[in-house]
Amino acid sequence: YIPQGKIAGMSVVQIKMITGTVPDKDSLDQLSANPSNKILRADVEDNKVNLYLSEVSNYDMQFSFKVDEVIAVENLNLEQLKYSITMHLKILLQQHIPLKTRPNLDNFLDFQAKEP
């Protein structure tokens, strides 16, 4: 939890890659090359992308990177994927938010999983 108008220092966002995909290296390099993203570094470890942010505030942040499909995965259940991503992020957020100041995270994350 960050009070309104305050800024937290360096933080790490960890993104687990979907089965059969790997992050596009050039796309990750572009993220850290753009100073407005506040992403100091992006690296990949154990099929997870680690984004090192210079600061975090109450303002929304958006960033994206490309992924490459290395293995075709059939019958990918997008609803299950949506649930998995949501629960993983809720757990990460809850681990770093003090219990007394923790907001209700049930509707905090809203993912729109769409088939291509």
C-alpha positions as CSV (number, residue, x, y, z in Angstrom):
1,Y,0.0,0.0,0.0
2,I,1.3,3.4,-1.0
3,P,-0.4,6.5,0.5
4,Q,-1.8,9.0,-2.1
5,G,0.9,11.3,-3.4
6,K,3.8,9.1,-2.1
7,I,6.3,7.1,-4.2
8,A,7.9,3.8,-3.2
9,G,11.5,3.1,-4.3
10,M,12.7,0.3,-6.5
11,S,10.4,-2.6,-7.0
12,V,10.4,-5.9,-9.0
13,V,7.5,-7.2,-11.1
14,Q,7.8,-10.9,-11.9
15,I,5.8,-12.3,-14.8
16,K,5.5,-16.0,-15.3
17,M,5.4,-16.9,-19.0
18,I,2.6,-19.0,-20.4
19,T,3.4,-22.5,-21.3
20,G,4.9,-22.7,-24.8
21,T,6.0,-19.1,-24.9
22,V,9.2,-17.1,-24.3
23,P,9.6,-13.3,-24.1
24,D,11.0,-11.5,-27.1
25,K,14.4,-10.2,-26.1
26,D,14.3,-7.1,-28.4
27,S,10.9,-6.2,-27.0
28,L,12.2,-6.4,-23.4
29,D,15.2,-4.3,-24.4
30,Q,12.8,-1.6,-25.7
31,L,11.0,-1.5,-22.4
32,S,14.1,-0.6,-20.4
33,A,15.4,1.8,-23.1
34,N,12.3,4.0,-22.7
35,P,12.8,6.2,-19.6
36,S,9.1,7.0,-19.3
37,N,8.4,3.3,-18.4
38,K,10.5,3.6,-15.2
39,I,11.8,0.2,-16.0
40,L,15.5,0.1,-15.2
41,R,16.2,-3.5,-16.3
42,A,14.3,-6.5,-17.7
43,D,15.7,-10.0,-17.5
44,V,14.5,-13.6,-17.9
45,E,15.1,-16.3,-15.3
46,D,13.5,-19.7,-15.2
47,N,10.9,-18.7,-17.8
48,K,9.9,-15.7,-15.7
49,V,10.4,-12.0,-16.7
50,N,11.7,-9.8,-14.0
51,L,11.1,-6.1,-14.5
52,Y,13.0,-3.8,-12.1
53,L,11.1,-0.5,-11.7
54,S,12.8,2.6,-10.4
55,E,9.7,3.6,-8.5
56,V,6.0,2.7,-7.9
57,S,3.2,5.1,-7.1
58,N,-0.6,5.1,-7.0
59,Y,-0.8,6.0,-10.7
60,D,-1.6,3.3,-13.2
61,M,1.4,1.9,-15.2
62,Q,1.0,0.1,-18.5
63,F,3.7,-1.8,-20.4
64,S,3.8,-4.6,-22.8
65,F,6.3,-6.9,-24.5
66,K,6.1,-9.4,-27.3
67,V,6.3,-13.2,-26.7
68,D,7.3,-15.9,-29.2
69,E,5.5,-19.2,-29.3
70,V,8.1,-22.0,-29.2
71,I,5.8,-24.9,-28.6
72,A,2.2,-25.1,-29.9
73,V,-0.1,-25.7,-27.0
74,E,-3.5,-27.1,-28.0
75,N,-6.8,-26.5,-26.2
76,L,-5.4,-23.7,-24.1
77,N,-8.1,-22.9,-21.5
78,L,-8.2,-19.0,-21.5
79,E,-10.5,-18.9,-18.5
80,Q,-8.1,-21.1,-16.5
81,L,-5.2,-18.9,-17.6
82,K,-7.1,-15.8,-16.6
83,Y,-7.7,-17.3,-13.1
84,S,-4.1,-18.4,-12.8
85,I,-2.7,-15.0,-13.6
86,T,-5.2,-13.2,-11.4
87,M,-4.5,-15.5,-8.4
88,H,-0.7,-15.3,-8.9
89,L,-0.8,-11.5,-8.9
90,K,-3.2,-11.3,-5.9
91,I,-0.8,-13.5,-3.9
92,L,2.2,-11.3,-4.9
93,L,0.3,-8.2,-4.0
94,Q,-1.0,-9.5,-0.7
95,Q,2.5,-10.6,0.3
96,H,3.7,-7.0,0.0
97,I,0.7,-5.1,1.5
98,P,0.5,-4.9,5.3
99,L,-2.7,-6.6,6.6
100,K,-4.2,-3.5,8.3
101,T,-3.9,-1.4,5.1
102,R,-4.7,-4.2,2.6
103,P,-7.5,-3.2,0.2
104,N,-10.1,-5.7,-1.0
105,L,-8.3,-7.3,-4.0
106,D,-11.3,-9.4,-5.3
107,N,-12.1,-6.9,-8.0
108,F,-8.7,-5.2,-8.1
109,L,-7.4,-7.2,-11.1
110,D,-9.5,-7.3,-14.3
111,F,-8.1,-9.4,-17.1
112,Q,-9.8,-9.8,-20.5
113,A,-8.7,-13.1,-22.0
114,K,-9.7,-13.2,-25.6
115,E,-9.0,-15.8,-28.2
116,P,-6.9,-14.6,-31.2
